[in-house]
Amino acid sequence: MDGPSSSEIPPGEPYPGERRSRLSGAWTALVVGVVALLVILVFVLQNQQSVEVRFLTFHGRLPLAIALLFAVILGAIIVLAFGGGRILQLRLVARRARQQRAEASPPAQ
């Protein structure tokens, strides 16, 4: 027999096929992505009326759904920029702390 029998697996432990893997995570992400895409498609199809849009020096007419999607994308870009800046800031602080700890500790012999 190739794998452990059910009597050899401790209670509460997952069986060999039950453990999470990268493939199962990718599959879950794919399903969530397809559902999100379908929701966005329904939103766009239900909001076809044209609206006038003005932003800084740009102006024109767009379908309402497209204008709202542009607003969401712009908001996401702003959030990602600030989040990325904060992550970089925290990494720099952590790197400095590691360097100070390494300089303060005596060399191992």
RACOR-V117079 format. One line per field, one symbol per residue. ss: DSSP state (H for helix, E for strand, C for the rest). psi: psi as a letter, one per 40 degrees, with the letter a starting at -180 (. if undefined). A space follows every 10 residues. Layout:
# RACOR-V117079
ss=???
psi=???
This chain:
# RACOR-V117079
ss=CCCCCCCCCC CCCCCHHHCC CHHHHHHHHH HHHHHHHHHH HHHHHHCCCE EEEEECCEEE EEEHHHHHHH HHHHHHHHHH HHHHHHHHHH HHHHHHHHHH HHHHCCCCC
psi=idiiiddehi heiiideeii iddddddddd dddddddddd dddddegeih ihhhhbeiia hiiddddddd dddddddddd dddddddddd dddddddddd ddddiiih.
